[in-house]
Amino acid sequence: MSADSDFNQLAFVNGAPPQVVWLRLGTATTEQILECLRRHKADIDAFLAQDEEAVLELSS
């Protein structure tokens, strides 16, 4: 999991694995990050269950 685009670029170049969950939240508090992760739990679980996609982008 990362808020940095470097991991996103690496995953696009190399493909999965690894899989990257990219948090596109800008400057966020720990509570805002936690809320985003909770809100997208089903999306994260589905993403990690497959192996075709390398990047999942999450935003608020």
Rosetta constraint file for C-alpha pairs under 8 A:
AtomPair CA 1 CA 20 HARMONIC 5.69 0.50
AtomPair CA 1 CA 21 HARMONIC 4.65 0.50
AtomPair CA 1 CA 22 HARMONIC 5.95 0.50
AtomPair CA 1 CA 23 HARMONIC 7.26 0.50
AtomPair CA 2 CA 7 HARMONIC 7.06 0.50
AtomPair CA 2 CA 20 HARMONIC 7.21 0.50
AtomPair CA 2 CA 21 HARMONIC 6.36 0.50
AtomPair CA 2 CA 22 HARMONIC 5.12 0.50
AtomPair CA 2 CA 23 HARMONIC 5.99 0.50
AtomPair CA 3 CA 22 HARMONIC 5.65 0.50
AtomPair CA 3 CA 23 HARMONIC 4.79 0.50
AtomPair CA 3 CA 24 HARMONIC 6.25 0.50
AtomPair CA 3 CA 25 HARMONIC 7.50 0.50
AtomPair CA 3 CA 26 HARMONIC 7.85 0.50
AtomPair CA 4 CA 8 HARMONIC 7.42 0.50
AtomPair CA 4 CA 22 HARMONIC 7.31 0.50
AtomPair CA 4 CA 23 HARMONIC 7.96 0.50
AtomPair CA 5 CA 9 HARMONIC 6.25 0.50
AtomPair CA 5 CA 22 HARMONIC 7.57 0.50
AtomPair CA 6 CA 10 HARMONIC 6.22 0.50
AtomPair CA 7 CA 11 HARMONIC 6.10 0.50
AtomPair CA 7 CA 20 HARMONIC 6.93 0.50
AtomPair CA 7 CA 22 HARMONIC 7.99 0.50
AtomPair CA 8 CA 12 HARMONIC 6.31 0.50
AtomPair CA 8 CA 20 HARMONIC 6.68 0.50
AtomPair CA 8 CA 22 HARMONIC 6.74 0.50
AtomPair CA 8 CA 55 HARMONIC 6.48 0.50
AtomPair CA 9 CA 13 HARMONIC 6.26 0.50
AtomPair CA 10 CA 14 HARMONIC 6.07 0.50
AtomPair CA 10 CA 15 HARMONIC 7.87 0.50
AtomPair CA 11 CA 15 HARMONIC 5.03 0.50
AtomPair CA 11 CA 16 HARMONIC 6.56 0.50
AtomPair CA 11 CA 17 HARMONIC 7.81 0.50
AtomPair CA 11 CA 18 HARMONIC 6.89 0.50
AtomPair CA 11 CA 19 HARMONIC 6.95 0.50
AtomPair CA 11 CA 20 HARMONIC 6.89 0.50
AtomPair CA 11 CA 54 HARMONIC 5.67 0.50
AtomPair CA 11 CA 55 HARMONIC 6.57 0.50
AtomPair CA 12 CA 54 HARMONIC 6.71 0.50
AtomPair CA 12 CA 55 HARMONIC 7.37 0.50
AtomPair CA 15 CA 19 HARMONIC 8.00 0.50
AtomPair CA 15 CA 53 HARMONIC 7.40 0.50
AtomPair CA 15 CA 54 HARMONIC 5.40 0.50
AtomPair CA 16 CA 51 HARMONIC 6.43 0.50
AtomPair CA 16 CA 52 HARMONIC 6.61 0.50
AtomPair CA 16 CA 53 HARMONIC 6.38 0.50
AtomPair CA 16 CA 54 HARMONIC 4.51 0.50
AtomPair CA 17 CA 51 HARMONIC 7.23 0.50
AtomPair CA 17 CA 54 HARMONIC 6.58 0.50
AtomPair CA 18 CA 54 HARMONIC 6.66 0.50
AtomPair CA 19 CA 48 HARMONIC 7.38 0.50
AtomPair CA 19 CA 53 HARMONIC 7.35 0.50
AtomPair CA 19 CA 54 HARMONIC 4.55 0.50
AtomPair CA 19 CA 55 HARMONIC 5.82 0.50
AtomPair CA 19 CA 56 HARMONIC 7.93 0.50
AtomPair CA 20 CA 54 HARMONIC 6.11 0.50
AtomPair CA 20 CA 55 HARMONIC 4.80 0.50
AtomPair CA 20 CA 56 HARMONIC 6.29 0.50
AtomPair CA 21 CA 44 HARMONIC 7.68 0.50
AtomPair CA 21 CA 55 HARMONIC 5.87 0.50
AtomPair CA 21 CA 56 HARMONIC 4.80 0.50
AtomPair CA 21 CA 57 HARMONIC 6.01 0.50
AtomPair CA 21 CA 58 HARMONIC 7.22 0.50
AtomPair CA 22 CA 55 HARMONIC 6.88 0.50
AtomPair CA 22 CA 56 HARMONIC 5.98 0.50
AtomPair CA 22 CA 57 HARMONIC 4.72 0.50
AtomPair CA 22 CA 58 HARMONIC 6.07 0.50
AtomPair CA 23 CA 57 HARMONIC 6.11 0.50
AtomPair CA 23 CA 58 HARMONIC 5.02 0.50
AtomPair CA 23 CA 59 HARMONIC 6.13 0.50
AtomPair CA 24 CA 57 HARMONIC 6.66 0.50
AtomPair CA 24 CA 58 HARMONIC 5.70 0.50
AtomPair CA 24 CA 59 HARMONIC 4.79 0.50
AtomPair CA 24 CA 60 HARMONIC 7.60 0.50
AtomPair CA 25 CA 33 HARMONIC 7.73 0.50
AtomPair CA 25 CA 58 HARMONIC 7.73 0.50
AtomPair CA 25 CA 59 HARMONIC 5.43 0.50
AtomPair CA 25 CA 60 HARMONIC 6.17 0.50
AtomPair CA 28 CA 32 HARMONIC 5.84 0.50
AtomPair CA 28 CA 33 HARMONIC 6.47 0.50
AtomPair CA 29 CA 33 HARMONIC 6.36 0.50
AtomPair CA 30 CA 34 HARMONIC 6.13 0.50
AtomPair CA 31 CA 35 HARMONIC 6.10 0.50
AtomPair CA 32 CA 36 HARMONIC 6.19 0.50
AtomPair CA 33 CA 37 HARMONIC 6.25 0.50
AtomPair CA 34 CA 38 HARMONIC 6.14 0.50
AtomPair CA 35 CA 39 HARMONIC 6.01 0.50
AtomPair CA 36 CA 40 HARMONIC 6.18 0.50
AtomPair CA 36 CA 58 HARMONIC 7.69 0.50
AtomPair CA 36 CA 59 HARMONIC 7.32 0.50
AtomPair CA 36 CA 60 HARMONIC 6.15 0.50
AtomPair CA 37 CA 41 HARMONIC 5.85 0.50
AtomPair CA 40 CA 44 HARMONIC 6.18 0.50
AtomPair CA 40 CA 58 HARMONIC 7.67 0.50
AtomPair CA 41 CA 45 HARMONIC 6.10 0.50
AtomPair CA 42 CA 46 HARMONIC 6.16 0.50
AtomPair CA 43 CA 47 HARMONIC 6.06 0.50
AtomPair CA 44 CA 48 HARMONIC 6.14 0.50
AtomPair CA 44 CA 56 HARMONIC 7.64 0.50
AtomPair CA 45 CA 49 HARMONIC 6.17 0.50
AtomPair CA 46 CA 50 HARMONIC 6.73 0.50
AtomPair CA 47 CA 51 HARMONIC 7.85 0.50
AtomPair CA 47 CA 53 HARMONIC 7.40 0.50
AtomPair CA 47 CA 56 HARMONIC 6.97 0.50
